[in-house]
Amino acid sequence: MTSITAELFGSKIGGYIGGLPSTAVVSFFFIGLTQSPQTAAQATEVFPLAYSITGLFLVCYAVFSRRGIVFALSGSISIWLLFSALIILFDLDNFLISLIAYVLIFIISYYLLEKRLKIPFTGRIKTKYKALQILARAMSGGTIVAFAVLMSKVGGPIFGGIFSAFPAVFISILIITYKSRGMNFSISMTKPLMKSGMLTVVAYGISVRYLYPSLGLILGTFGAYLISLMIALFLYILSIKMFPVTKKMPHTGEL
């Protein structure tokens, strides 16, 4: 859905939609359903720090992209796994430390993508879609999300918090946009994904921390997602005023 939106309306809109909570929603809901809402809330202890590594994942993907899609993905995923392993190794499950580290890493990631790499947004592309193409894209994203949800079940609250931050949907989006429109278009998705994802998804995790114990699983999920949606809408409106789209990408083939 996100990749199609990006091609129809540009990387800015597609990126902001792709940055909305998805893996985290399913993961925290699954933890709360199979264990308890309190356990799901406990998994958010490490979540801000774990998700901040996703920002580094996107920066690494943009930097490594000059060496091809395979190196870009393998390198950026390796970075994500390394830093996630360090969280487990040093048992960094303090919420305040997690929140402070998240803010610092977000600032660094934003600076690198916006100021150093200077990645442009892209405009929309006219495309005709077949039902099989849409189905293939949905299945590729869903498969990765299912893996992340499984890992959150097996590993308990700490692993649940970390794998809830796994960039499953981001990986799917980057691969799909690369295959359908080339590396430049795929790279252009990293900036809106980072801006939207690192703010709205972490806001979702923090909301789960406080809403799940007080409102329960269903109402807590709806309330947390509504908060994330409002933040994403605000960020998108703000980005339109500050950074209008000026560049369009040529058609380079279909998936």
BAFI-455328 format. One record per residue (C-alpha): residue number from 1; x, y, z. Coordinates in steps of 0.1 Angstrom, whole numbers, plus 5000, padded with zeros to 4 digits. Last residue first. Example, Ala and Ser with C-alpha at 12.3 -4.5 7.8 and 13.67 -1.06 7.14 Angstrom:
<sites>
site i 2&east 5137&north 4989&up 5071
site i 1&east 5123&north 4955&up 5078
</sites>
This chain:
<sites>
site i 255&east 5078&north 4954&up 4894
site i 254&east 5075&north 4980&up 4867
site i 253&east 5101&north 5001&up 4848
site i 252&east 5121&north 5033&up 4851
site i 251&east 5096&north 5061&up 4850
site i 250&east 5113&north 5094&up 4856
site i 249&east 5115&north 5110&up 4891
site i 248&east 5100&north 5143&up 4899
site i 247&east 5117&north 5171&up 4918
site i 246&east 5102&north 5202&up 4934
site i 245&east 5082&north 5189&up 4964
site i 244&east 5076&north 5216&up 4989
site i 243&east 5098&north 5216&up 5021
site i 242&east 5086&north 5240&up 5048
site i 241&east 5048&north 5243&up 5041
site i 240&east 5044&north 5207&up 5029
site i 239&east 5066&north 5194&up 5058
site i 238&east 5043&north 5211&up 5084
site i 237&east 5012&north 5195&up 5069
site i 236&east 5029&north 5161&up 5069
site i 235&east 5042&north 5165&up 5105
site i 234&east 5007&north 5174&up 5117
site i 233&east 4991&north 5145&up 5100
site i 232&east 5017&north 5121&up 5114
site i 231&east 5011&north 5135&up 5149
site i 230&east 4974&north 5130&up 5146
site i 229&east 4978&north 5094&up 5134
site i 228&east 5002&north 5086&up 5162
site i 227&east 4976&north 5098&up 5188
site i 226&east 4949&north 5078&up 5171
site i 225&east 4970&north 5047&up 5171
site i 224&east 4975&north 5050&up 5209
site i 223&east 4938&north 5055&up 5215
site i 222&east 4928&north 5026&up 5193
site i 221&east 4953&north 5002&up 5209
site i 220&east 4944&north 5013&up 5244
site i 219&east 4907&north 5009&up 5237
site i 218&east 4913&north 4973&up 5226
site i 217&east 4940&north 4961&up 5251
site i 216&east 4929&north 4978&up 5283
site i 215&east 4922&north 5014&up 5291
site i 214&east 4945&north 5020&up 5321
site i 213&east 4972&north 4994&up 5318
site i 212&east 4972&north 4996&up 5280
site i 211&east 4970&north 5034&up 5279
site i 210&east 5003&north 5044&up 5297
site i 209&east 5029&north 5022&up 5280
site i 208&east 5008&north 5020&up 5248
site i 207&east 5010&north 5058&up 5245
site i 206&east 5048&north 5056&up 5248
site i 205&east 5049&north 5029&up 5220
site i 204&east 5026&north 5050&up 5198
site i 203&east 5047&north 5081&up 5203
site i 202&east 5077&north 5060&up 5193
site i 201&east 5059&north 5050&up 5161
site i 200&east 5048&north 5086&up 5153
site i 199&east 5081&north 5103&up 5158
site i 198&east 5107&north 5078&up 5145
site i 197&east 5084&north 5067&up 5117
site i 196&east 5073&north 5100&up 5103
site i 195&east 5107&north 5117&up 5101
site i 194&east 5125&north 5085&up 5092
site i 193&east 5101&north 5073&up 5066
site i 192&east 5099&north 5108&up 5052
site i 191&east 5137&north 5108&up 5048
site i 190&east 5142&north 5072&up 5037
site i 189&east 5117&north 5072&up 5008
site i 188&east 5140&north 5093&up 4985
site i 187&east 5165&north 5064&up 4987
site i 186&east 5140&north 5041&up 4970
site i 185&east 5133&north 5066&up 4943
site i 184&east 5170&north 5070&up 4936
site i 183&east 5175&north 5032&up 4936
site i 182&east 5151&north 5023&up 4909
site i 181&east 5113&north 5027&up 4903
site i 180&east 5096&north 4993&up 4907
site i 179&east 5124&north 4972&up 4920
site i 178&east 5138&north 4999&up 4943
site i 177&east 5103&north 5009&up 4955
site i 176&east 5096&north 4973&up 4964
site i 175&east 5129&north 4967&up 4982
site i 174&east 5127&north 5000&up 5002
site i 173&east 5090&north 4994&up 5011
site i 172&east 5096&north 4959&up 5023
site i 171&east 5126&north 4969&up 5044
site i 170&east 5107&north 4998&up 5059
site i 169&east 5078&north 4974&up 5068
site i 168&east 5101&north 4951&up 5088
site i 167&east 5122&north 4978&up 5104
site i 166&east 5123&north 4958&up 5137
site i 165&east 5110&north 4981&up 5165
site i 164&east 5085&north 4955&up 5178
site i 163&east 5115&north 4932&up 5177
site i 162&east 5132&north 4952&up 5204
site i 161&east 5101&north 4956&up 5227
site i 160&east 5093&north 4920&up 5223
site i 159&east 5128&north 4909&up 5230
site i 158&east 5125&north 4928&up 5263
site i 157&east 5090&north 4916&up 5270
site i 156&east 5094&north 4879&up 5261
site i 155&east 5116&north 4863&up 5234
site i 154&east 5092&north 4839&up 5216
site i 153&east 5062&north 4862&up 5212
site i 152&east 5081&north 4892&up 5199
site i 151&east 5100&north 4869&up 5175
site i 150&east 5067&north 4857&up 5160
site i 149&east 5055&north 4893&up 5156
site i 148&east 5087&north 4902&up 5137
site i 147&east 5083&north 4872&up 5114
site i 146&east 5047&north 4881&up 5107
site i 145&east 5057&north 4917&up 5097
site i 144&east 5082&north 4903&up 5072
site i 143&east 5056&north 4881&up 5056
site i 142&east 5030&north 4909&up 5055
site i 141&east 5053&north 4932&up 5036
site i 140&east 5060&north 4907&up 5009
site i 139&east 5023&north 4896&up 5008
site i 138&east 5010&north 4931&up 5002
site i 137&east 5035&north 4937&up 4974
site i 136&east 5026&north 4905&up 4957
site i 135&east 4989&north 4912&up 4960
site i 134&east 4993&north 4946&up 4944
site i 133&east 5013&north 4932&up 4915
site i 132&east 4988&north 4904&up 4910
site i 131&east 4959&north 4928&up 4908
site i 130&east 4976&north 4948&up 4880
site i 129&east 4987&north 4984&up 4885
site i 128&east 4989&north 5012&up 4859
site i 127&east 5014&north 5039&up 4868
site i 126&east 5016&north 5077&up 4865
site i 125&east 5045&north 5088&up 4888
site i 124&east 5042&north 5112&up 4917
site i 123&east 5069&north 5137&up 4928
site i 122&east 5102&north 5129&up 4945
site i 121&east 5116&north 5142&up 4978
site i 120&east 5153&north 5151&up 4978
site i 119&east 5181&north 5135&up 4999
site i 118&east 5205&north 5161&up 5012
site i 117&east 5231&north 5136&up 5024
site i 116&east 5246&north 5160&up 5049
site i 115&east 5217&north 5183&up 5059
site i 114&east 5185&north 5163&up 5058
site i 113&east 5197&north 5127&up 5061
site i 112&east 5226&north 5133&up 5084
site i 111&east 5209&north 5159&up 5105
site i 110&east 5177&north 5137&up 5110
site i 109&east 5198&north 5107&up 5120
site i 108&east 5218&north 5127&up 5146
site i 107&east 5186&north 5144&up 5160
site i 106&east 5169&north 5110&up 5162
site i 105&east 5199&north 5094&up 5179
site i 104&east 5199&north 5120&up 5206
site i 103&east 5161&north 5118&up 5212
site i 102&east 5162&north 5080&up 5213
site i 101&east 5191&north 5080&up 5238
site i 100&east 5171&north 5102&up 5262
site i 99&east 5140&north 5080&up 5259
site i 98&east 5159&north 5047&up 5265
site i 97&east 5177&north 5062&up 5295
site i 96&east 5143&north 5073&up 5309
site i 95&east 5127&north 5039&up 5302
site i 94&east 5155&north 5017&up 5317
site i 93&east 5157&north 4985&up 5298
site i 92&east 5193&north 4987&up 5287
site i 91&east 5204&north 4952&up 5296
site i 90&east 5240&north 4957&up 5285
site i 89&east 5239&north 4927&up 5262
site i 88&east 5203&north 4931&up 5252
site i 87&east 5208&north 4967&up 5241
site i 86&east 5241&north 4957&up 5225
site i 85&east 5224&north 4930&up 5204
site i 84&east 5200&north 4957&up 5191
site i 83&east 5230&north 4978&up 5181
site i 82&east 5245&north 4949&up 5161
site i 81&east 5212&north 4938&up 5146
site i 80&east 5204&north 4972&up 5133
site i 79&east 5239&north 4976&up 5118
site i 78&east 5236&north 4942&up 5102
site i 77&east 5203&north 4953&up 5087
site i 76&east 5219&north 4984&up 5072
site i 75&east 5248&north 4964&up 5057
site i 74&east 5226&north 4937&up 5043
site i 73&east 5201&north 4962&up 5028
site i 72&east 5227&north 4985&up 5012
site i 71&east 5249&north 4957&up 5001
site i 70&east 5221&north 4940&up 4983
site i 69&east 5206&north 4972&up 4969
site i 68&east 5238&north 4984&up 4953
site i 67&east 5271&north 5000&up 4963
site i 66&east 5259&north 5035&up 4961
site i 65&east 5231&north 5025&up 4984
site i 64&east 5254&north 5022&up 5014
site i 63&east 5249&north 5058&up 5026
site i 62&east 5211&north 5057&up 5021
site i 61&east 5208&north 5023&up 5037
site i 60&east 5230&north 5034&up 5066
site i 59&east 5208&north 5065&up 5072
site i 58&east 5177&north 5043&up 5072
site i 57&east 5191&north 5018&up 5096
site i 56&east 5204&north 5046&up 5118
site i 55&east 5167&north 5058&up 5121
site i 54&east 5157&north 5022&up 5129
site i 53&east 5182&north 5023&up 5158
site i 52&east 5159&north 5049&up 5173
site i 51&east 5133&north 5021&up 5174
site i 50&east 5153&north 5001&up 5200
site i 49&east 5159&north 5032&up 5221
site i 48&east 5122&north 5042&up 5222
site i 47&east 5112&north 5005&up 5227
site i 46&east 5133&north 4996&up 5257
site i 45&east 5107&north 5001&up 5284
site i 44&east 5079&north 4996&up 5259
site i 43&east 5079&north 4958&up 5267
site i 42&east 5065&north 4966&up 5301
site i 41&east 5034&north 4980&up 5285
site i 40&east 5029&north 4947&up 5267
site i 39&east 5034&north 4928&up 5299
site i 38&east 5007&north 4951&up 5315
site i 37&east 4983&north 4944&up 5287
site i 36&east 4987&north 4907&up 5294
site i 35&east 5002&north 4875&up 5280
site i 34&east 4987&north 4863&up 5247
site i 33&east 4966&north 4893&up 5239
site i 32&east 4990&north 4920&up 5253
site i 31&east 5020&north 4905&up 5235
site i 30&east 5000&north 4902&up 5203
site i 29&east 4987&north 4938&up 5206
site i 28&east 5023&north 4950&up 5212
site i 27&east 5035&north 4932&up 5181
site i 26&east 5007&north 4941&up 5158
site i 25&east 5008&north 4978&up 5166
site i 24&east 5046&north 4978&up 5166
site i 23&east 5048&north 4962&up 5132
site i 22&east 5023&north 4988&up 5118
site i 21&east 5029&north 5023&up 5133
site i 20&east 5028&north 5050&up 5106
site i 19&east 5061&north 5057&up 5088
site i 18&east 5048&north 5041&up 5056
site i 17&east 5021&north 5067&up 5054
site i 16&east 5047&north 5095&up 5059
site i 15&east 5069&north 5079&up 5033
site i 14&east 5042&north 5075&up 5007
site i 13&east 5031&north 5111&up 5011
site i 12&east 5067&north 5124&up 5007
site i 11&east 5077&north 5098&up 4981
site i 10&east 5052&north 5110&up 4956
site i 9&east 5014&north 5108&up 4951
site i 8&east 5009&north 5077&up 4928
site i 7&east 5043&north 5061&up 4932
site i 6&east 5045&north 5067&up 4969
site i 5&east 5009&north 5055&up 4974
site i 4&east 5018&north 5023&up 4956
site i 3&east 5048&north 5018&up 4978
site i 2&east 5028&north 5024&up 5009
site i 1&east 5000&north 5000&up 5000
</sites>
